[in-house]
């Protein structure tokens, strides 16, 4: 059973909304997403250091919490199918980073887009909304954010779900590693584009024609905002700092041994399957599952991944 988004309404004023590209806030686009569970998905906001952070919340707060950290160039919308599947068993929190989704798009003066700063802001977010124990679901950019939080605050983290998120050099193709370690702005800007977004969504899928177009269309729509594009570009230029942190994250895994599910789209050309297998060196007890899909595995395999999450982290 695949949960579909029934309605995506792009209002006629879309062009004029996006024309104000210096706006500090994401324009409001109505999206109707029915929840296939007894729990409604709520849209909330909280202000951290003067920056409005949008987040989705669902489930019973008395149940185990999962913090869902999205990747590039997406937002909490990437969890639109997973959240309803998990809401009966977990308390779910899915924030949008600054410059993504429906959070603010802060100026360079207000927010310096580095992964260290982003992780610190997300740690403040966690504290502000009162979370003290949670599993982290991390995908793509969610890896550098989540691992920084986990390594700095291991007492908060009860488990990890790692979905196409790197912490080992094996996960990066040699030709990509050079571009990461010696980034060029002109080349990086090409990644914050329609072509690369579609490449990540389409490559490796079983049937791209069956993939809900909401996800990548909203991502492309958001990237039309020049502040969002600037923030995403700066984060990509900062990505080399994550590779320098890999030994620290691996040490965290070896010493703390968090309960871990590795759910990986095996046809991903950006984050390679070898990167998933490398986790087993430090977490031999981790549950590794490959799925016949690409980078955004939830687009085709939300149901299968939700079943594994419930099996691994749900209350018995």
Secondary structure, DSSP 8 states (H G I E B T S, - for coil): ------EE---TTHHHHHH-TT-SB-----EE---SSSS--EEEEEEETTEEEEEEEES-TTS-EEEEE--TT--GGGGHHHHHHHTTT-EEEEE--TTSTTSB---TTT----HHHHHHHHHHHHHHTT--SEEEEEETHHHHHHHHHHHH-GGGEEEEEEES--SSGGGS-HHHHHHHHT--HHHHHHHSSHHHHHHHHHTT-S-GGGS-THHHHHHHHHHTSHHHHHHHHHHHHTTHHHHHHHHHHHHHHHHH--EEEEEEETT-SSS-HHHHHHHHHH-TT-EEEEESS-SSTHHHHHHHHHHHHHHHHS--
